[in-house]
Amino acid sequence: MFAAEKKLVLSHVILAMIALALGTLFGPIQALEHAGINLYPTLQSVGVQSYYQGLTLHGVLNALVWTTLFITGFLTLATVTTLKRPVFKMWIGWLGFAMMAVGVVIAAVPLLLNQASVLYTMYPPLQAPWYYYLGLVIFVVGSWVSSWNIILTVIAWRRENKGQTTPFMAFASVITVVLWQICTLGIAVEILALIIPWTLGLVPGIDVQLSRTLFWFTGHPLVYFWLLPAYVSWYGMVPKQAGGKLFSEPLARFAFWMFLLLSTPLGLHHQYLDPGLTEGAKFLMAVLTLAVFFPSMLTAFNVIASLEIGGRARGGKGLLGWIRKLPWGDPSFTAQTLAMIIFAFGGAGGIINASYNVNLVIHNTAWVPGHLHLTVGTGVTLTFIGILYWMLPHLTGKELWSKRVALWQAWIWFVGMAIFSTGMHRLGLLGAPRRTMLGVAIDNYGTSEWRIPQLMVGMGGMILGVSAVLFFVEMVMTLRSKKKAVVEMPIAEALHVEPVPSWLNNWKPWLAGTIGLIVVAYGPVLIQLVGNLASNAPGFQLW
Ligand code: HAS
């Protein structure tokens, strides 16, 4: 079924994996640098000029390109399969994919030439050539085009099935891409109205604070754009893989609405320490950030309850005996469940980050990359890897090459990340800065207490490198395999089939609430920043 759609999705997934392969290459190299082994002088002979160029490639390819391509492909597949309906228009899907591919190629040129080492946050006044930002715009617009196709598919289905409730995974996919549409308006305005005129020399300078604020308007909900597709799988697929059912579908739908409502008006929690933004606005966004804890806890409860149903259906007894009975021999299940466990620690760290005064201790320290590797680097990425363990066979009709290798890969990632991010968190608490060559910095302003966590970062990074190699070997060997297999998408049933209340099936109030909250939270901030516009910062290339 859906041969044409499968081809489209496979193209997304393969390009996503190529980006991940190149991006992760720099992970162990950076980790080794933190442990005092600096390979960058050697890498100059192959064109990588500095730690900062490597870090930018790592961040852009992993956090932006791998995630966005995988997500648009995966959500397209989840939508058409659960609606049992072809995609709205095939050509729209290919257009979106082609734009993303072209955008990546354009942005890759200055990145590889070391002209765009501005890190993935691209904070002005660091300045890359104009065509780097153009490449990013084309990439993001491509992801919009793919998202519109998902939205139009669901609209068409709703017309054809009047009065019926949209199946959960299609519903959750649409919420995710609508969130993406709304939140990327920030970065679109930043690049088109501020950065490109500035890089072309059409204006004397740039307003640094306004551009940072527009960046985080997108940059925070971006993390939920990464996370929600993982939740689509944790709610919609993992319960089936566990041998059970989804504990409560209405609760899952409610959590998704809450994410749509609350994801965007939070960006200032990345800017607590920025001057020129009012305390009131920072306080409001701190409160809203802590409110996101609520749908996250609903998710934890619902997902763990669903796992328990599965474990007990497989014969698990006692308070925790069901955990042992879960299908730990299935690499797709194991990778995703390990991702959940690691994510719980990342989420707890997020609450620490969000606490206004505690943020003073960790902001701009190595703690933050510790947090982001638990969340996007594992909660999300290891989940996507787990999904690929059934999805690649599903798309290609080929059997997964080796279950055993895939299982080792997941466990090695889990152990490597636990060591790596504990090292990063400790370094942060000891005051080590982020985005800094720590191996070099220790001679100037480090202390002997940094030594052990630095070694943990180096060691954890190498272990993660081994896991990444196993993953890519698994994927390449599966693609080359001659063994045929028919693997279906796992779709979980709900424990109780109950009618979804109309307030959970009606877009209008939720969209109105989302837009209203954004206006309340960001309106005064933007009015103040635009009112005091200071387009005076020249561009710098410090690398
Ligand atoms: Fe964050 C910085 C606050 C979640 C990613 N975050 C970052 C950055 C990234 C990032 C990339 O308030 C760095 C950006 C940069 O470069 O500067 N974050 C939070 C909060 C949450 C949170 C409150 N972050 C995420 C997610 C991310 C992500 C998700 C990516 C996917 N974050 C911050 C703040 C900063 C920040 C500040 C700025 C720091 C600074 O000063 O610069 C929350 O949404 C987290 C809630 C989640 C939970 C976990 C629930 C657990 C679940 C799993 C349950 C299942 C289990 C399995 C346990 C509370 C759902 C059981 C299994 C069995 C077998 C039984």
Boltz pocket constraint, residues with backbone or C-beta under 6 A from the ligand:
constraints:
  - pocket:
      binder: B
      contacts: [[A, 121], [A, 223], [A, 224], [A, 226], [A, 227], [A, 269], [A, 270], [A, 289], [A, 290], [A, 292], [A, 293], [A, 296], [A, 297], [A, 299], [A, 300], [A, 301], [A, 303], [A, 304], [A, 307], [A, 323], [A, 337], [A, 340], [A, 341], [A, 343], [A, 344], [A, 345], [A, 346], [A, 347], [A, 348], [A, 349], [A, 350], [A, 351], [A, 352], [A, 353], [A, 354], [A, 355], [A, 359], [A, 362], [A, 363], [A, 364], [A, 368], [A, 371], [A, 372], [A, 375], [A, 376], [A, 379], [A, 380]]
      max_distance: 6.0
